Amino acid sequence: MTKRNIMHNKNSNAEVDLSLRQFIKNLGYTAGGLALLTTVPWLQSCTPEKLAEIKNQKARVAILGTGSRGTYHLHNLLKIPHAQIVALCDNYQPNLNAAAALCPTAKTYTNYHKMLESKEIDAVIISTPLNWHAPMVLDSLAAGKHVFCEKSMALTMDECKEIYDAYLKTDKVLYFGMQRLYDKKYIKALQMIHSGVIGDVVGMRCHWFRNHDWRRPVPSPELERHINWRLYWESSAGLMTELATHQLEVSNWAMKSVPESVMGMGDIVYWKDGREVYDSISLVYRYKNGVKTTYETLISNKFNGMGEQILGHKGTMELAKGEYFFEEAKPAPGIMQLINQVEEKVFSTIPVAGPSWRPEVSGEKKPLYVMGEKSSVNSGLSMIGAEDDGSEEMLSAFCQASITGEKAPNIVEECYCSTILCLMGNEAIKQQRKIDFPEKYIIPYIKF
Ligand SMILES: NC(=O)c1ccc[n+]([C@@H]2O[C@H](COP(=O)([O-])OP(=O)(O)OC[C@H]3O[C@@H](n4cnc5c(N)ncnc54)[C@H](O)[C@@H]3O)[C@@H](O)[C@H]2O)c1
């Protein structure tokens, strides 16, 4: 599916229907009928049939936080025929003005409490710094609004639990911006993993490397903490909640469970510019069966880029690239193996033991493609605004759910678990010890 393919015609429901049908078709599920779809619970509420039922209705949406991500959502919302942006709120006037210029019909607010009083708003999309997520989600739900909040869930474990408890009680729809759950490449790859294509999952390696200081220009010093909120513990949990949260979520998705514990280290290695959060983190999460996710993130070297490798005993899935590899290439016929070994002088070097002395350097491997063709290596890099990473589909599903009131299962739980794991990672670093998943934050969804 191309970016333009999703529901950009504001007037035609037939096209909306067609686009979502195409979306589902592109996921590769239609051949197997709806049976396969039932394994993706959160897609059940946004099927083309259900979208057709809402006809010309629109969710009246407010964007709370019109910075970088809020503006990205604004652009996507303008393409969604069942969404109407009716309000914008930001307490930093330049960002509010910039958003208002893109959507002049929306009412503007600098105080979100004031905005929540409006009866003209059905749903709120929250894209503010992490420390604001909990109060804004809870206040919006209390005001009777459907809520989409950006990841991660919240700054502290207590706040996450408070949100989860509110979610259990509310009749409103609640989404968190874990867009990989709607990324067709991830969905299909996870289906393949679960059907045993790469064998038993025996380990996972996730990493996110960049070479950028993560700073934004500040027009005057008193705005430093407002604009560079990511760099300070009072408003951010650093690289864990900004980057790792997406990748820990897919690790859990692959394992269908949640790690029991984590160990690790974090430091400020390079960007010693007054920031508080680490610029270098290495962690090991351990699942109950001994499978481990090693997690590395560094923002002063981008050689390795971003990736999630799911390692199976028969093969490896590179989720972000949409590629997979089998451990063993089809064996060459015996005579060819013998010729190769003679040519490589294997026998003259070690006449009895065979080639086991060779160093196990990973060689060039020929990938197979999850979507049947080479997919963009950028997919999944939503932080830099990459296209076709599930963000649009998720937002569309949220707007649809805000009209129908039908909740999508698993999304809140997935975000809850990955956020707690991120916060556990930071605790392991700060306390320099292994941290177990705290009993008081275990929810029924969790399987260790
Ligand atoms: N899902 C993803 O891939 C993804 C990608 C990028 C960012 N995000 C998330 O989106 C959120 C925002 O990130 P960003 O990069 O857009 O940050 P940003 O700093 O660019 O934007 C945040 C906006 O919130 C406003 N704001 C702060 N406090 C406010 C308050 N009390 N009332 C009203 N407005 C307030 C700021 O003025 C700013 O305009 C973060 O939670 C981030 O983790 C998610």
The ligand as a Gaussian input file, in Angstrom:
#p B3LYP/6-31G(d) Opt

LIG

0 1
 N        4.939000       7.205000      17.964000
 C        6.075000       7.717000      17.555000
 O        6.806000       7.143000      16.795000
 C        6.476000       9.084000      18.048000
 C        7.342000       9.860000      17.294000
 C        7.703000      11.106000      17.807000
 C        7.235000      11.543000      19.011000
 N        6.393000      10.762000      19.720000
 C        5.871000      11.198000      21.016000
 O        5.077000      12.348000      20.828000
 C        5.145000      13.175000      21.983000
 C        5.559000      14.584000      21.561000
 O        6.837000      14.545000      20.958000
 P        7.303000      15.734000      19.992000
 O        8.559000      15.333000      19.375000
 O        6.169000      16.129000      19.128000
 O        7.588000      16.877000      21.068000
 P        7.524000      18.437000      20.787000
 O        8.305000      19.084000      21.853000
 O        7.898000      18.720000      19.363000
 O        5.990000      18.789000      20.946000
 C        5.349000      18.806000      22.197000
 C        4.353000      19.952000      22.196000
 O        3.632000      19.912000      23.398000
 C        3.482000      21.257000      23.855000
 N        3.220000      21.253000      25.283000
 C        4.055000      20.948000      26.304000
 N        3.423000      21.059000      27.492000
 C        2.149000      21.446000      27.213000
 C        1.003000      21.727000      28.014000
 N        1.053000      21.614000      29.342000
 N       -0.135000      22.123000      27.401000
 C       -0.191000      22.227000      26.057000
 N        0.854000      21.970000      25.242000
 C        2.011000      21.575000      25.818000
 C        4.785000      21.914000      23.498000
 O        4.692000      23.321000      23.489000
 C        5.055000      21.322000      22.125000
 O        4.485000      22.083000      21.099000
 C        6.132000      12.505000      22.928000
 O        5.435000      11.729000      23.858000
 C        6.934000      11.607000      22.006000
 O        7.470000      10.482000      22.655000
 C        6.013000       9.548000      19.252000

